[in-house]
Amino acid sequence: MTGRNVERRHSLFPDFDTWFGREFPGLPGWRPATAAHAIPVEMTKGDGAYVLRAELPGMDLEDITITAEDDLITITAEHRESAEDKEHSEFRYGAFRRSVRLPATVPAEGVEASYAKGVLAVRVPLPADESRTVRTIPVKRADGGTS
């Protein structure tokens, strides 16, 4: 150690990604009224299916919607605040939304969803394996001549 102090430079303007990517500085829990909270998810693959799990504690089944379009699954939910007065609350209320792109198109049949203990599980069957056959492709001269 040389005993010298390292000079640190601070910008006069904070990083706006930090400001607007999360909560607004100085106002914990503040979010724009149109912003939806992100839903934490995890995805696994096994037993012939993709399984998408999403944390949605405190939701009622009628508050959860799942849509599928091509290879995209979108989960939306809304947690409404109760009318009772609260001394303190750290619960998140409002709209929640998360879209997850799968490696394959979501099939029209066989997709299942269940909700228990605050966790939504969506099971999407893997696409059927295409039978692969080896074949020979003939090659022709591009200039039209013969070999």
C-alpha positions as CSV (number, residue, x, y, z in Angstrom):
1,M,0.0,0.0,0.0
2,T,1.4,3.3,-1.0
3,G,-0.7,5.5,1.2
4,R,-2.0,7.6,-1.7
5,N,-5.7,8.4,-1.9
6,V,-7.4,7.3,-5.1
7,E,-9.3,10.2,-6.7
8,R,-12.9,9.3,-7.3
9,R,-14.9,11.4,-9.8
10,H,-18.6,11.8,-9.4
11,S,-20.9,12.9,-12.2
12,L,-23.0,16.0,-11.6
13,F,-25.9,14.1,-13.2
14,P,-26.9,10.7,-11.8
15,D,-27.2,7.7,-14.1
16,F,-30.8,8.0,-15.4
17,D,-31.0,4.2,-16.0
18,T,-30.6,3.8,-12.3
19,W,-33.2,6.4,-11.5
20,F,-35.9,5.1,-13.9
21,G,-35.0,1.4,-14.0
22,R,-36.0,1.0,-10.4
23,E,-37.7,3.1,-7.8
24,F,-37.4,6.9,-8.0
25,P,-34.6,8.1,-5.6
26,G,-36.0,9.5,-2.4
27,L,-39.5,8.1,-3.0
28,P,-39.4,4.4,-2.0
29,G,-42.1,2.4,-3.9
30,W,-42.8,5.2,-6.4
31,R,-43.5,3.9,-9.9
32,P,-45.3,5.6,-12.8
33,A,-49.0,4.8,-12.7
34,T,-48.8,3.0,-16.1
35,A,-45.8,0.8,-15.1
36,A,-46.4,-2.9,-14.3
37,H,-44.4,-4.7,-11.7
38,A,-42.1,-7.5,-13.0
39,I,-43.0,-11.0,-12.0
40,P,-40.0,-13.1,-10.9
41,V,-39.8,-16.3,-13.0
42,E,-37.8,-19.4,-13.6
43,M,-37.9,-21.9,-16.4
44,T,-36.8,-25.5,-16.5
45,K,-36.9,-28.2,-19.2
46,G,-37.5,-31.9,-18.5
47,D,-40.0,-34.7,-18.6
48,G,-41.1,-33.7,-22.1
49,A,-42.1,-30.1,-21.2
50,Y,-40.9,-26.6,-20.4
51,V,-42.1,-25.6,-17.0
52,L,-42.4,-21.9,-16.3
53,R,-42.8,-20.9,-12.6
54,A,-43.8,-17.4,-11.5
55,E,-44.0,-15.9,-8.1
56,L,-47.4,-14.4,-7.6
57,P,-48.1,-14.4,-3.8
58,G,-51.5,-13.3,-2.6
59,M,-53.3,-13.5,-5.9
60,D,-56.8,-14.9,-6.6
61,L,-57.2,-17.2,-9.6
62,E,-59.5,-14.7,-11.3
63,D,-56.8,-12.0,-11.1
64,I,-54.3,-14.1,-13.2
65,T,-54.3,-14.2,-17.1
66,I,-52.0,-16.3,-19.3
67,T,-51.8,-15.7,-23.0
68,A,-49.7,-17.5,-25.7
69,E,-48.7,-16.1,-29.1
70,D,-46.3,-18.0,-31.3
71,D,-43.3,-18.6,-28.9
72,L,-44.2,-16.0,-26.3
73,I,-46.1,-16.7,-23.0
74,T,-47.4,-13.6,-21.2
75,I,-48.5,-13.7,-17.6
76,T,-50.5,-10.7,-16.3
77,A,-52.1,-10.3,-12.9
78,E,-53.5,-7.5,-10.7
79,H,-53.3,-7.3,-6.9
80,R,-56.0,-4.9,-5.6
81,E,-55.5,-3.1,-2.4
82,S,-58.0,-3.7,0.3
83,A,-60.2,-0.7,1.5
84,E,-59.1,-1.0,5.1
85,D,-56.8,1.7,6.6
86,K,-53.3,0.6,7.2
87,E,-50.6,1.9,9.5
88,H,-47.8,0.5,7.4
89,S,-47.7,-1.7,4.3
90,E,-44.9,-3.0,2.1
91,F,-47.2,-5.1,-0.1
92,R,-47.1,-4.4,-3.8
93,Y,-50.4,-3.6,-5.4
94,G,-51.3,-2.9,-9.0
95,A,-50.6,-4.6,-12.3
96,F,-48.0,-7.3,-12.7
97,R,-46.8,-8.5,-16.1
98,R,-44.1,-10.8,-17.5
99,S,-43.4,-12.2,-21.0
100,V,-41.1,-15.1,-21.6
101,R,-40.0,-16.3,-25.0
102,L,-39.7,-20.1,-25.4
103,P,-37.3,-21.8,-27.8
104,A,-40.2,-23.2,-29.7
105,T,-43.8,-22.3,-30.6
106,V,-46.3,-22.8,-27.9
107,P,-48.6,-25.6,-29.0
108,A,-52.4,-25.0,-29.2
109,E,-53.1,-28.2,-27.1
110,G,-51.6,-29.6,-23.9
111,V,-50.6,-26.4,-22.1
112,E,-51.5,-26.6,-18.4
113,A,-51.3,-24.1,-15.6
114,S,-51.7,-24.5,-11.9
115,Y,-51.4,-22.1,-8.9
116,A,-50.5,-23.1,-5.3
117,K,-48.8,-21.4,-2.4
118,G,-48.2,-18.2,-4.3
119,V,-46.5,-19.9,-7.3
120,L,-48.0,-20.2,-10.8
121,A,-46.7,-23.1,-12.8
122,V,-47.2,-23.3,-16.6
123,R,-46.3,-26.6,-18.3
124,V,-45.8,-26.4,-22.0
125,P,-45.2,-29.7,-23.9
126,L,-42.0,-29.9,-25.9
127,P,-42.5,-30.0,-29.7
128,A,-42.5,-33.5,-31.2
129,D,-39.2,-34.6,-32.5
130,E,-39.1,-34.4,-36.3
131,S,-37.9,-37.6,-37.8
132,R,-34.6,-36.9,-39.4
133,T,-33.5,-39.0,-42.4
134,V,-30.2,-38.9,-44.2
135,R,-30.6,-38.3,-47.9
136,T,-28.3,-37.4,-50.8
137,I,-28.8,-34.2,-52.7
138,P,-27.7,-34.2,-56.3
139,V,-25.4,-31.4,-57.4
140,K,-25.8,-29.9,-60.9
141,R,-23.4,-27.7,-62.8
142,A,-24.3,-24.0,-62.5
143,D,-23.1,-23.2,-66.0
144,G,-25.4,-25.7,-67.7
145,G,-22.5,-27.9,-69.0
146,T,-22.2,-31.6,-68.6
147,S,-19.7,-33.4,-66.5
